[in-house]
Amino acid sequence: MTKTRQTLGQWGEEIAAKYLVAQGMVILDRNWRTSAGEIDIIARDVNAVIFCEQKLQDLRQVHPPARGPTVPQGRQPFSRV
């Protein structure tokens, strides 16, 4: 990952975290890593713990929804429990 792309990703995570806090959530952890991967933001709402994967899209390369982010083959998407 290039330094510019990494910086852009960090900027996107900061915006997402500020949005969640503005919605009344508490940020519990960021960039939490396990052997299975990384979770960008873990937040707590009144009745739930929220796991967030932030994706920042370059507006110069906007794609229709069918070409948006997908779940890698063999992996299950996160779901609300």
C-alpha contacts under 8 A as a table, 3 or more apart, distances in Angstrom:
res1	aa1	res2	aa2	distance
1	M	5	R	6.41
1	M	6	Q	6.44
2	T	5	R	5.21
2	T	6	Q	6.16
3	K	6	Q	5.02
3	K	7	T	6.07
4	T	7	T	5.13
4	T	8	L	6.12
5	R	8	L	5.02
5	R	9	G	6.14
6	Q	9	G	5.05
6	Q	10	Q	6.26
7	T	10	Q	5.09
7	T	11	W	6.19
8	L	11	W	5.03
8	L	12	G	6.24
8	L	56	L	7.80
9	G	12	G	5.04
9	G	13	E	6.23
9	G	55	K	7.59
9	G	56	L	6.55
10	Q	13	E	5.04
10	Q	14	E	6.22
11	W	14	E	5.11
11	W	15	I	6.37
12	G	15	I	5.14
12	G	16	A	6.21
12	G	54	Q	7.11
12	G	55	K	7.36
12	G	56	L	5.76
13	E	16	A	5.02
13	E	17	A	6.06
13	E	40	D	7.16
13	E	41	I	7.74
13	E	54	Q	6.15
14	E	17	A	5.10
14	E	18	K	6.15
15	I	18	K	5.19
15	I	19	Y	6.19
16	A	19	Y	5.08
16	A	20	L	6.28
16	A	54	Q	7.08
17	A	20	L	5.15
17	A	21	V	6.25
17	A	27	I	7.18
17	A	41	I	7.15
18	K	21	V	5.12
18	K	22	A	6.10
19	Y	22	A	5.03
19	Y	23	Q	6.32
20	L	23	Q	5.04
20	L	24	G	6.66
20	L	25	M	5.49
20	L	26	V	7.59
20	L	27	I	7.81
20	L	43	A	7.70
21	V	24	G	5.12
21	V	25	M	4.80
21	V	26	V	5.97
21	V	27	I	7.08
22	A	25	M	7.21
24	G	45	D	7.02
25	M	43	A	6.21
25	M	44	R	5.45
25	M	45	D	4.79
25	M	46	V	7.61
26	V	43	A	5.40
26	V	44	R	5.12
26	V	45	D	6.67
27	I	30	R	7.61
27	I	41	I	7.14
27	I	42	I	6.07
27	I	43	A	4.28
27	I	44	R	6.43
28	L	41	I	7.74
28	L	42	I	5.45
28	L	43	A	5.14
28	L	44	R	6.71
29	D	32	W	6.50
29	D	41	I	5.99
29	D	42	I	5.17
29	D	43	A	7.04
30	R	39	I	7.16
30	R	40	D	5.36
30	R	41	I	4.48
30	R	42	I	6.20
31	N	38	E	6.07
31	N	39	I	5.53
31	N	40	D	4.43
31	N	41	I	6.25
32	W	38	E	5.47
32	W	39	I	5.22
32	W	40	D	6.52
32	W	41	I	7.45
32	W	42	I	7.93
33	R	36	A	7.81
33	R	37	G	5.79
33	R	38	E	4.35
33	R	39	I	6.54
34	T	37	G	5.30
34	T	38	E	6.22
39	I	42	I	7.08
39	I	51	F	6.68
39	I	52	C	6.49
39	I	53	E	6.03
40	D	51	F	7.69
40	D	52	C	5.86
40	D	53	E	5.25
40	D	54	Q	6.38
41	I	51	F	6.02
41	I	52	C	4.98
41	I	53	E	6.79
41	I	54	Q	7.86
42	I	49	V	7.07
42	I	50	I	5.67
42	I	51	F	4.72
42	I	52	C	6.20
43	A	49	V	5.77
43	A	50	I	5.05
43	A	51	F	6.59
43	A	52	C	7.89
44	R	47	N	7.72
44	R	48	A	5.87
44	R	49	V	4.46
44	R	50	I	5.98
45	D	48	A	5.13
45	D	49	V	6.17
45	D	50	I	7.36
57	Q	61	Q	7.47
57	Q	62	V	7.20
58	D	61	Q	5.47
58	D	62	V	6.76
59	L	62	V	5.29
63	H	66	A	7.76
63	H	67	R	5.79
63	H	68	G	6.41
64	P	67	R	5.67
64	P	68	G	6.73
65	P	68	G	4.98
71	V	75	R	6.54
71	V	76	Q	7.04
71	V	77	P	6.20
72	P	75	R	5.73
